[in-house]
């Protein structure tokens, strides 16, 4: 598979059979990303929770590409009301899809979205466990450190984990390093940092807290093979 970090928590995955999965597509208002919405053509959009920097450009992208949006039930109902094709999940629920599967797993975070200047709580924050091309990926979404992260790898080992490190609104470096120990992923990519002043972090410092060879620091907009 080919993976591209698009800044903040946005991740694009192109599977071996050329299906495109986009997670938390915060593109237009992200000052660090050069990729444009017009350049993206997802088949599936996964949204971890109802904060503006994770919902991002979901509605425009889904209408542009006729993508299916996958999220927690309450948020999926909102997307459905906007005319999108959705698949709703709740914690522990799994969808079998042409590329493999998606399972909704807990995160520890809030989830509200301003709609017509009216903040609405749309479910709670979540993460995703994905089975793609014979590998297991874990996208933690926005979250604090919590002990149930140890359960992510209870069925089979995690090959790649995306963990937030920005602090202030999510885990910081030290807690994210503990999360990496809990998840026991073979490789870890730090996300949700340096987009704004309040979440400025040095990803090298984070990688140095991990076991040798575990951390990957991708360049924004630049794909890597996994």
C-alpha positions in Angstrom: 0.0 0.0 0.0 1.0 3.6 -0.5 0.5 6.0 2.5 0.6 9.8 2.4 0.4 12.0 5.5 -1.5 15.2 4.7 -0.7 17.1 7.9 -2.6 17.2 11.1 -4.4 13.8 11.4 -5.1 13.5 7.6 -3.9 10.2 6.1 -4.4 8.9 2.6 -4.0 5.2 2.0 -4.0 3.7 -1.5 -4.4 0.0 -1.4 -2.7 -2.6 -3.6 -6.0 -2.9 -5.6 -6.0 0.9 -6.1 -8.8 1.8 -3.6 -8.2 5.1 -1.9 -9.0 5.6 1.8 -8.8 9.1 3.3 -8.9 9.7 7.1 -9.8 13.0 8.7 -9.4 15.1 5.5 -8.5 18.6 6.9 -7.0 20.1 3.7 -8.2 23.6 2.7 -7.6 25.2 6.1 -4.4 23.4 6.8 -1.5 25.8 6.3 1.1 23.0 6.0 -0.4 20.9 3.2 0.1 21.6 -0.5 -2.2 18.9 -1.8 -5.6 20.3 -2.9 -9.1 19.0 -2.5 -9.4 18.8 -6.2 -6.4 16.4 -6.4 -8.0 13.9 -4.0 -10.4 11.2 -5.2 -11.2 8.9 -2.2 -13.4 5.9 -2.4 -13.9 5.9 1.4 -13.6 8.7 3.9 -13.1 7.8 7.6 -13.8 10.5 10.2 -12.7 9.9 13.7 -14.8 12.6 15.4 -16.8 15.9 15.1 -14.1 18.5 15.4 -13.6 20.9 12.5 -10.0 19.9 11.9 -11.1 16.3 11.4 -14.4 16.7 9.6 -12.5 19.2 7.5 -13.4 18.9 3.8 -15.4 15.6 4.1 -18.6 16.9 2.6 -17.0 18.5 -0.4 -14.7 15.5 -1.0 -17.5 13.0 -0.7 -19.7 14.8 -3.1 -16.8 15.4 -5.5 -15.8 11.7 -5.6 -19.0 9.9 -4.6 -17.1 8.5 -1.6 -18.7 6.5 1.2 -18.2 8.2 4.6 -17.6 6.0 7.7 -17.9 7.4 11.2 -19.6 6.9 14.6 -23.4 6.7 14.2 -24.3 10.2 15.4 -21.8 11.9 13.1 -22.8 9.6 10.2 -26.4 10.7 10.7 -25.2 14.3 10.2 -23.3 13.4 7.1 -26.4 11.6 5.8 -28.5 14.7 6.3 -26.0 16.5 4.0 -26.7 14.0 1.2 -23.7 11.8 1.6 -23.5 8.0 1.4 -22.6 6.8 4.8 -21.7 3.7 6.8 -22.4 4.1 10.5 -20.4 2.3 13.2 -20.3 2.2 17.0 -17.6 1.0 19.3 -16.6 -2.6 18.6 -18.4 -2.6 15.3 -16.7 -3.8 12.2 -17.4 -3.3 8.5 -16.1 -5.7 5.8 -15.2 -3.7 2.7 -13.5 -4.5 -0.7 -10.1 -3.6 0.7 -10.5 -5.4 4.0 -12.2 -4.2 7.1 -12.7 -1.1 9.4 -13.4 -1.4 13.1 -14.4 1.5 15.4 -12.4 1.6 18.6 -12.5 4.1 21.5 -10.6 7.3 22.0 -10.7 9.6 24.9 -11.6 13.1 23.6 -14.6 15.4 23.0 -16.5 15.8 19.8 -18.6 18.8 18.8 -19.0 20.7 15.5 -20.3 24.2 14.9 -23.2 23.9 12.4 -24.6 27.3 11.4 -22.7 28.8 14.4 -24.5 26.3 16.7 -22.1 23.9 18.4 -23.5 20.4 18.3 -22.2 17.3 20.0 -22.2 14.5 17.4 -21.3 11.3 19.2 -17.9 10.9 20.8 -14.4 10.6 19.5 -13.1 7.3 18.2 -10.2 5.6 16.5 -10.1 3.1 13.6 -8.5 -0.3 13.3 -8.0 -1.2 9.7 -7.1 -4.4 8.0 -5.7 -3.6 4.6 -3.6 -5.8 2.3 -2.9 -8.3 5.1 -1.7 -5.6 7.5 -3.2 -4.0 10.6 -3.3 -0.2 10.9 -4.4 1.8 13.9 -5.4 5.5 13.7 -6.0 6.8 17.2 -7.7 10.0 16.2 -7.5 12.6 18.9 -7.1 11.1 22.3 -5.5 11.2 25.7 -3.5 8.2 26.9 -5.8 5.5 28.3 -5.1 1.9 29.4 -7.5 0.2 27.0 -5.1 1.1 24.2 -3.5 -2.2 25.2 -6.5 -4.0 23.7 -5.9 -2.8 20.2 -3.4 -5.6 19.5 -5.2 -8.3 21.5 -6.3 -10.2 18.4 -3.2 -9.7 16.2 -0.2 -7.5 16.1 -0.5 -3.9 14.8 1.8 -3.2 11.9 1.4 0.6 11.8 0.0 3.1 14.3 -0.8 6.8 13.8 -0.6 8.5 17.2 -1.2 12.2 18.1 1.7 14.0 19.8 0.7 17.7 19.8 -0.2 18.0 23.5 -2.7 20.7 24.7 -5.6 19.0 23.0 -4.3 15.4 22.8 -1.4 13.3 24.2 2.0 15.0 24.3 5.3 13.3 23.5 5.7 11.3 26.7 2.1 10.0 26.8 2.2 9.2 23.1 5.4 7.2 23.7 3.6 5.2 26.5 0.7 4.7 24.0 3.1 3.3 21.5 4.2 0.8 24.2 0.6 -0.1 24.9 -0.2 -0.7 21.3 3.1 -2.5 20.5 2.9 -1.4 16.8 5.8 -2.4 14.7 6.0 1.1 13.2 4.6 4.4 14.6 3.8 7.6 12.8 3.3 10.8 14.8 0.4 13.0 13.8 -1.6 16.0 15.0 1.3 18.4 15.6 2.8 21.7 14.2 -0.4 22.7 12.4 -0.9 25.5 14.9 1.2 27.2 17.5 -0.5 25.4 20.4 0.5 22.0 19.2 4.1 22.7 18.1 6.3 19.6 18.8 9.5 18.1 17.5 8.7 14.7 16.1 12.3 13.7 16.4 12.1 14.0 20.2 9.1 11.7 20.0 10.8 9.1 17.9 13.8 9.1 20.3 11.4 8.0 23.0 10.5 4.9 21.1 12.4 1.7 20.6 15.0 1.9 17.8 13.6 1.7 14.3 9.9 2.0 15.4 9.3 5.7 14.5 8.6 7.0 11.0 8.4 10.8 10.3 6.9 11.2 6.9 7.1 14.4 5.0 3.7 16.0 4.4 2.3 15.4 0.9 5.0 12.8 0.1 3.8 9.1 -0.2 5.7 6.2 1.2 5.3 2.5 0.6 4.3 0.2 3.5 
